[in-house]
Amino acid sequence: MISSLLSQLSAQSIRYREVLHRLYVAHYSGIQAPSDGILTECLKDMLLIPNEAPVYIFMDAIDECSNNSGTPSSREQILGLVEELVNLRLPNLRLCVTSRPETDIRVVLEPLSSFRISLHDQTGQKEDIAYYIRSSVHLDRRMRRWRGEDKELVIQTLTERADGGSGSHCSLIPVAHVPLI
């Protein structure tokens, strides 16, 4: 993810590109791969450049990152990056982080977020899920041969369970407590 952010930012500004070029040169013109920590420092260096346009970073579905025990998991690394970026308190940085409200994620994000939206109880979301499930059941070749009542049972069960308390939340984190647009 950090490599992607660096690449995207470097395409937006000559000064960002210069920061990335210094990283490239420092690692023997790309022969040596930089560590995640060095990539993070490069990202911070870019974000610390004054007088650049606001940077909006959207991190979607953090809960889908692996959360293996032992060494820091991908999820822990992403959450750590979010914390580091917030702690920089940069006036030109805006973060939007989406995730299901899993405990480890909430523990990190709730103290950081100034604005939180729960998408779990939205009627439109429930209708979209029901429509998708109904369409999938009726279009699936294998299910076409099923009895109507069996199809309806599948649709009803999946629709009810899709709303089983694991809805997404969006945390908007204005890093310098500047109002979001």
Buried (B, 14 or more C-beta within 10 A) or exposed (E): BBEEBBEEBBEEBEBBBBBBEEBBEEBEEEEEEBEBEBBBBBBBBBBEBEEBEEBEBEBEEBBEBEBEEEEEBBBBBBBBBBEEBBEEEBEBBBBBBBBBBBEBBBEBBEEBBEEBBEEBEEEEBBEEBBEEBBEEBEEEEEEEEBEEEEBEEBBEEBBEEBBEEEBBBBBBBBBEEBEEE
